Amino acid sequence: MPVAELHFYTNPQSRGRIVRWMLEETGLDYDTTVLEYGTSMKSAAYLAINPMGKVPAIVDKGTVVTEAAAICAYLADLCAPGVLAPAVADPARGTYYRWLFYGAGPLEMAVTARALGWEVPPERQGMVGFGSHGTVLDVLERAVSGGPWLCGEQFTAADVYTGSGLVWGLQFGTVEQRPAFVDYAARLVARPAAKRAQALDDALLNGR
């Protein structure tokens, strides 16, 4: 039974790894339930939390949040104000939202399309939100080149979410090994919270 007020539902082979990292960055106390594909993830109990039957999800004192980008944004505001997201009155708040949802929109779609071998015909690029794979990467390359983080000197939830998509893409060949990407990814994975999160999820995976 959950003990902490914040409960995390995940699987170590899922986007739950993004939220695990975010949770470790916050320092918040949380409990974890690992769900399995096709069984507990589709159980009536979990479908009452997330009708999509997917992870990750969190429940914070009865408030349910699904979708990894939304969870990262929620957790950033739940921990100390201004630490993992610029303060509401800070002009950098707009930059933060921009790159957080760039990861959830154009980058996610572009790398997924590339992984599935789906290429948008040039004459139809205006019909899809990300346009083209190359444009998405060019724009992101400029953003991470100004670093060290997407919001300049402040590390934020945008780096957790969008950075996770970039690291994943580099690992699986859906993102080109551009020097700016490789350097940014190295900064991300070197963070103590990222290392803790990976160790926790790897232990779950290896314990099966």
C-alpha positions as CSV (number, residue, x, y, z in Angstrom):
1,M,0.0,0.0,0.0
2,P,1.2,3.5,-0.7
3,V,2.9,5.3,2.2
4,A,4.1,8.6,0.7
5,E,1.6,11.2,-0.4
6,L,3.1,11.0,-3.9
7,H,2.8,7.7,-5.7
8,F,4.5,6.8,-9.0
9,Y,3.3,4.1,-11.4
10,T,5.9,3.0,-13.9
11,N,7.7,0.2,-15.8
12,P,11.5,0.4,-16.2
13,Q,11.1,-0.2,-20.0
14,S,8.9,2.9,-20.5
15,R,8.8,6.6,-20.5
16,G,8.5,6.2,-16.8
17,R,12.3,6.6,-16.8
18,I,11.8,10.2,-17.6
19,V,9.5,10.8,-14.6
20,R,11.8,8.7,-12.3
21,W,14.6,11.1,-13.2
22,M,12.4,14.1,-12.6
23,L,11.4,12.7,-9.2
24,E,15.0,12.3,-8.3
25,E,15.7,15.9,-9.3
26,T,13.0,17.2,-7.0
27,G,14.1,15.3,-3.9
28,L,10.4,14.6,-3.1
29,D,9.4,11.5,-1.1
30,Y,7.5,9.1,-3.3
31,D,6.4,5.5,-3.5
32,T,6.7,3.3,-6.6
33,T,4.4,0.7,-8.1
34,V,5.8,-1.2,-11.1
35,L,3.2,-2.4,-13.6
36,E,3.5,-5.0,-16.3
37,Y,2.4,-4.6,-19.9
38,G,-0.8,-6.4,-20.8
39,T,-1.6,-7.4,-17.2
40,S,-1.5,-5.0,-14.3
41,M,-1.2,-2.0,-16.6
42,K,-4.6,-3.0,-18.0
43,S,-6.2,-3.8,-14.7
44,A,-9.4,-2.2,-13.6
45,A,-7.6,-0.6,-10.7
46,Y,-5.0,1.1,-12.9
47,L,-7.4,2.0,-15.7
48,A,-9.3,4.0,-13.0
49,I,-6.1,6.1,-12.7
50,N,-5.1,6.2,-16.4
51,P,-7.8,5.0,-18.8
52,M,-5.1,4.8,-21.5
53,G,-3.6,1.8,-19.6
54,K,-0.1,3.2,-20.0
55,V,2.6,4.5,-17.7
56,P,3.9,6.7,-16.3
57,A,1.3,8.2,-14.0
58,I,1.5,9.9,-10.6
59,V,-1.1,10.4,-7.9
60,D,-0.3,13.3,-5.5
61,K,-2.7,13.4,-2.5
62,G,-5.5,12.2,-4.8
63,T,-4.6,14.3,-7.8
64,V,-3.9,12.2,-10.9
65,V,-1.4,13.4,-13.5
66,T,-0.5,11.4,-16.6
67,E,1.6,12.1,-19.7
68,A,5.3,12.5,-19.0
69,A,5.7,16.1,-20.0
70,A,2.7,17.1,-17.9
71,I,4.1,15.2,-14.9
72,C,7.4,16.9,-15.3
73,A,5.8,20.3,-15.3
74,Y,3.6,19.4,-12.3
75,L,6.5,18.1,-10.3
76,A,8.6,21.2,-11.1
77,D,5.9,23.4,-9.6
78,L,5.4,21.0,-6.7
79,C,9.0,21.3,-5.4
80,A,10.7,24.5,-4.3
81,P,9.4,27.4,-6.5
82,G,11.9,28.6,-9.1
83,V,14.2,25.6,-8.8
84,L,13.3,23.3,-11.7
85,A,11.2,25.8,-13.6
86,P,11.6,29.6,-13.8
87,A,9.3,31.5,-11.6
88,V,6.0,32.6,-13.1
89,A,7.1,36.2,-13.2
90,D,10.4,35.3,-14.8
91,P,10.6,36.0,-18.5
92,A,12.5,32.7,-18.9
93,R,9.2,31.0,-18.0
94,G,8.1,31.3,-21.7
95,T,11.4,29.8,-22.9
96,Y,10.9,26.9,-20.4
97,Y,7.4,26.1,-21.7
98,R,8.6,26.4,-25.3
99,W,11.3,23.7,-24.9
100,L,9.3,21.5,-22.6
101,F,6.6,21.2,-25.1
102,Y,8.9,21.2,-28.1
103,G,10.1,17.8,-26.7
104,A,6.5,16.6,-26.2
105,G,5.5,17.7,-29.7
106,P,7.9,18.1,-32.6
107,L,10.8,16.1,-31.2
108,E,8.6,13.2,-30.0
109,M,6.9,13.0,-33.3
110,A,10.0,13.4,-35.4
111,V,12.0,10.6,-33.6
112,T,9.0,8.3,-33.5
113,A,8.4,8.8,-37.3
114,R,12.1,8.1,-37.9
115,A,12.0,5.0,-35.7
116,L,9.0,3.7,-37.7
117,G,10.6,4.4,-41.0
118,W,7.9,7.0,-41.8
119,E,9.0,10.0,-43.9
120,V,6.7,12.9,-44.6
121,P,6.7,13.8,-48.3
122,P,8.0,17.4,-48.8
123,E,4.8,18.6,-50.2
124,R,2.9,17.5,-47.1
125,Q,5.2,18.7,-44.4
126,G,2.8,21.6,-43.7
127,M,0.2,19.1,-42.6
128,V,2.2,17.7,-39.7
129,G,3.2,19.6,-36.6
130,F,6.9,18.8,-36.8
131,G,7.4,19.6,-40.5
132,S,10.5,17.6,-41.1
133,H,13.0,15.6,-39.1
134,G,15.9,17.8,-40.2
135,T,14.2,21.0,-39.3
136,V,13.3,19.7,-35.8
137,L,16.9,18.8,-35.2
138,D,18.3,22.0,-36.6
139,V,16.1,24.1,-34.3
140,L,17.0,22.0,-31.2
141,E,20.7,22.1,-32.1
142,R,20.6,25.9,-31.9
143,A,18.8,25.7,-28.6
144,V,21.3,23.3,-26.9
145,S,24.3,25.1,-28.3
146,G,23.6,28.2,-26.3
147,G,23.7,26.1,-23.0
148,P,24.6,24.7,-20.8
149,W,20.8,24.2,-20.5
150,L,17.7,25.0,-22.5
151,C,17.0,28.0,-20.2
152,G,20.6,29.1,-20.2
153,E,22.3,28.7,-16.8
154,Q,19.2,27.2,-15.1
155,F,18.5,23.4,-15.4
156,T,14.8,22.8,-15.6
157,A,12.2,20.2,-16.2
158,A,12.5,21.0,-19.9
159,D,15.9,19.5,-19.9
160,V,14.6,16.4,-18.2
161,Y,11.9,15.8,-20.7
162,T,13.3,17.1,-23.9
163,G,16.8,16.0,-23.0
164,S,15.5,12.5,-22.4
165,G,14.0,12.4,-25.9
166,L,17.3,13.6,-27.3
167,V,19.4,11.0,-25.3
168,W,17.0,8.3,-26.4
169,G,17.3,9.3,-30.0
170,L,21.1,9.4,-29.9
171,Q,21.1,5.9,-28.4
172,F,18.8,4.4,-31.0
173,G,19.9,6.3,-34.1
174,T,16.8,8.5,-34.6
175,V,18.9,11.6,-33.7
176,E,22.1,12.4,-35.6
177,Q,25.3,12.4,-33.6
178,R,25.9,16.1,-33.9
179,P,28.6,17.5,-31.5
180,A,26.1,19.9,-29.8
181,F,23.8,17.0,-29.1
182,V,26.5,14.7,-27.8
183,D,27.9,17.4,-25.5
184,Y,24.4,18.3,-24.1
185,A,23.6,14.6,-23.6
186,A,26.8,14.1,-21.7
187,R,25.9,17.0,-19.3
188,L,22.5,15.5,-18.8
189,V,23.5,11.9,-18.0
190,A,26.3,13.2,-15.6
191,R,23.7,14.7,-13.3
192,P,23.6,12.9,-9.9
193,A,19.8,12.6,-10.1
194,A,20.0,11.1,-13.6
195,K,22.5,8.5,-12.3
196,R,20.3,7.7,-9.3
197,A,17.2,7.3,-11.5
198,Q,19.0,5.0,-14.0
199,A,20.4,2.9,-11.2
200,L,16.9,2.5,-9.6
201,D,15.3,1.5,-12.9
202,D,18.1,-0.8,-14.0
203,A,17.8,-2.6,-10.6
204,L,14.1,-3.1,-11.3
205,L,14.9,-4.4,-14.8
206,N,17.6,-6.7,-13.7
207,G,15.6,-8.0,-10.8
208,R,13.0,-9.6,-13.0
